[in-house]
């Protein structure tokens, strides 16, 4: 019986403590950009909320004209329209993430781009021209990222797009039900341990009494 209680306690403890492992999330804009045109309009899709991620400053395009490095769905920004599209593009997460990366495609001549996060980390890369398929993947490996900015060195007539935003969300906090299961398992195991201790103490006491009785005879 005690062994059965012990097994149930271990199971409850494991169930309560179990946390779903975190996994990488990828935003490729394919669903969001489906049916969109390939010409920049200067009319931003901002804020654009995808799951726990909010993007501001750009517009959704599909097979953007002149963006030779990426002919799929993208989130793009251009500074020639004087509208709501911005440099930098900003990505905000509802909760802290880690292992962030983003694909940046250059829509103009050779240009430097910088990707930075709220932790103070940044990566700067020079990308070839649009005609030269200029693009690159920028990675920030910090833990606890909540905001990322993607900035073109061209402060006036910037033209770029992002794709394949990848990040890992923090492991979820155990739910109250899970905590209750863990507590129940711990209490059950503690009870089993106390029962075992009591049983051993009683056995030792009986053995000592029997030994004294035999000695007295």
N, C-alpha and C positions, 0 to 999 in steps of 0.2 A: 504493500500500500504506500509506504514511504517513497519507494522508488517511482511509483506512478505519479505521486504529487511532485516529485523532483523533476520528472520529465515534463509535466504540464507547466511547471513554473519556468523551466528553461524555454519552452515554446512561447509562452506569453511574453517573456523578456525579449526574445528575439523578434517577435512580431511587433512589439511596441517600439523597439529601438531601430528597426529596419527603416532605412531611408533610401528612396529611389535615387540611384546614382545620376549625377548630372550628365548631360549629353550636349553636343554641339548643335547649335541652331544656325541654319543658313537662310538668308533672305536673298532670293535671286530676281525678284520683281516680275517674274514671268506671269503669274496670275494677275497681279495688279496692273501690268502694262498691256494685257491682252486687249486687242482692238484699238490701241492707241496708234497714232501716226508716228512718222519718223522725223517730222519737222519741228524744231523748237518754236514755241508760241510765246514764251515769256509769261504764260499764265501758270503759276505754281500750283502743285498739289501739296499744299502745306497748311497745317501740319498733316503728315501722312502717318497714320497709326497702323502698324502691322504687329499684332500680338502685343508683346510688352515693350515694343520699340516704337519710338516716334522720330520721324525724319522731318526736317524743316529746311526750306530754302530752294527746293528743286521741283521739277515736273517729271511725270512718268512718260517715257517714250518707248517705242518698240522699233527696232532696226533704225536707229537714228541716222539720218543722212549726214555723211561726212565723218561719222565716228567709226572708222574702219576697224578698230581693235575690238569692237563689241557690237554685234548686230542682233542682240537679243533685247529683252526688257531691261531698262536702266532707269536710274533716277538722275536727271541731268539738270545743269544750271548754266546759264549764259548771262553775261553782264551787259550785252549790247542793247537790251530792250528797255532798261531803266525801270523795270517793274519790280515785282516782289521776289524774284530769284536772287539768291545771295551767295556770297563768297566770304566766309566758308559755308559749306553745307554742314548741318549739325545733326548728330544722332544722339538721342537721349534714351536711356534704358530705365524701366520702372524699378528695377532692382540691380544690384551690383553684378557685373559679369567679368569674365576673364578670357584670356586667349583670343583677343579680338583681331580680325583682319578684314580688309576691304580691297576690292579690285577697283582701281582708278584708271579711267580711260581719258586720254588727252584729246580735246577737240580743236586744238590750234597748233601753233608752231612749238618748237622745243620749249618746254616749260618746267619749272620746279614746282613740286607739290609737297605739302607737309600735312601729315596726319598726327593729331595730338589728342591726349585724353586728359581728364580731370586730375589724374595722378601726377601730372608733370612730365610724362613720357611723350616723346614725339619721334617721328621718322620723316626725313626729307629725302626725296628722290627726284632726279631729273628724268623726265619722260620725253621720248622722241615725239616728233610732230604727228598730227593725225594721219597725214599721208604715209608716215613711216610706221604706222600701227603702234603709236606710243601708248603704253599702258604698263601697269605694274601692280603688284599686290603688296600692301603695306600692313605690317603686323605689329601689334602692341600686346605684349605678353603679361602685362600687369594683372593683379587680382584686386577687384573692387572698382572697376571702371563703371561710371554712370553716364559720362558724356564724352563724345568724340567729335572732333571737328576736322573737316577735310578742306584744305585751303590751297588755292592757286596763287602763285607769286604774281600773277597779272591782276592787279587790283582794279583795273578799269574794264577790260573787255574779255574777261575769263570765259572759258568754254570747256566744260568737262562733265563727266558722268561717273557714277559709282554703280557697282554691281557686286554680287556675291559677298554680302555682309555676313561674316561668320563670327560667332561668339559662343561662350559657354556660360549658362546661367548658374548662379550659386545653387547648391543643393537645398531643397525645400526644408523649412522648419517642420519638425514633427507635429502632426495634428494633436489636439487634446485627447482624442480617442486613443491614439498611439501611445501618448504619455501615460494614460490610465492603464493600458495593457502592460506597459513596461513596469509601472509601479506594482500592479497586481502580481506580475511574475516575480518581482524582487521580494515582495512580502511573502509569497508562497515559498520561495527558496529559503528565506530567512526562517520561516516556520519549520520547514523540514530540517534545517540545520539545528534549530533549538530542540526539536523532537529527538534528533539523533544524539545531541549532547545529553539530554535528559535520560535517554535510554542507556547510554554508556555509563552515566553516573550511577543509575540505579543498579545496573549489572555489576559494576565495581563494588557498590555497597553490599549487595547480596553476597558476592564472592568473598568479601572481607568478613562478613558476618558468619558465613559458613566455615571459613578457615578458623576463626576464633572459636567457634563451637567445637570443631574437630580437635583443636589444640587443647581446649578445656577438658575434653574427655580423656 
